[in-house]
Amino acid sequence: MQKKVNIFWFRRDLRLEDNAGLQAALKDDLPVLPIFIFDKEILDKLPKNDARLSFIFDRLQNMRTKVLDNYQSSIALFHNTPSEVYKNLIAEYDIKKVYTNHDYEPYAKQRDEEIEKLLAKKSIAFKTYKDQVIFEKSDIVKSDGTPYVVYTPYKNKWKQEFDTSKLTTYNTTDLLINLIKDTKLPHLSLVDIGFVKSKIKVAEYLVSSHLIQNYEDTRNFPAIENGTSRLGPHLRFGTISIREMVKKAIAEENEVFWSELIWREFFMQILWHFPHTKDKAFRPKYDRIVWRNNEKEFEAWKKGETGYPLIDAGMRELNQTGYMHNRVRMLVASFLCKHLLIDWRWGEAYFSEKLLDYDMSANVGNWQWAAGSGVDAAPYFRIFNPTTQITKFDKKLAYIHTWVKDINELTYPQPIVAHKMARERCLRVYKEAVN
């Protein structure tokens, strides 16, 4: 006889505490079977030593061994497409409801619609909850119901709508006793899913009172150790609750830190309302730009061999650590699009492969900002000078010397393009396309 269960499906919420969907599942009247799916649709596109896979795997292991063992429970791990996993689960269990948290990216929306239909055929409810944001979808819109496409009015409305009641903590840990009692649920190793452990580690996040209070003064200078929070991957994979972070920002009364959290939600609602922007310009006329797309120059940019030290430092930091300082991200993106006239989609795709905190909405939003084609974007005639930016943000060359060890060697490349010429060329090409 099949065991009656409800399922909780972990995705971008890899924590057992303060988890909206998990609490709802645990409050229901059936034992909860927790699952995680290593989705073949996603994994097949990743390098075999992808550091994010190692991070997810280690996090699941930690949840299993440090907490769930104490409840004689575990997390069932699967490696397949979600639809195949659910077909097998339906054959094995008498499932009443599947609980999970909302996911907003275009692939995730399509996947969830498919799963909901599959479950509905067996009269299984598919219940999803808001967990990774404070405001989602159309929670924050203009008075006429249309989405905001400029950040500052969005932020102002966000703050106007916000009150501390939005920060309800979901007390899941007290309910873990309602998990299924089964320590022999399907388990996998990294090797089983075709991956190897990465040498790159995800840094622990740092959200001390000192960091938040000094955030405005430190966040733009890449050489400052612990000048940024390193929250990105933890918010991306939900190893920390957004509600906890907003509470911290409020407690410290720091507008700049709070604003950074709101930017994240701004880009998420943009991608939700305008899913085509993942590979098309938000401003259609920018798709008329005639990109040079020189592959040799693209390789030099990827390797950090452009001959511009601050650009090269950023790319080498990314390649070696999976992280790049936010100020430098802006500069390397602008350099690719405007100095080299290489399509922003090429850069976005490279970041998607390398960044530990890769989040489609923020990555696409920021790349389109750099290219001038997105919402609230920099005007196309704003072209950063990659040399004078050094005096602004790395005056003592500390960041550059950390990552560009060969800067004083004869082997260090000459600039692959002259700034003045590149600037004039960019202005001409953009003007022809957008005017």
Disulfide bonds with the S-S distance in Angstrom:
none
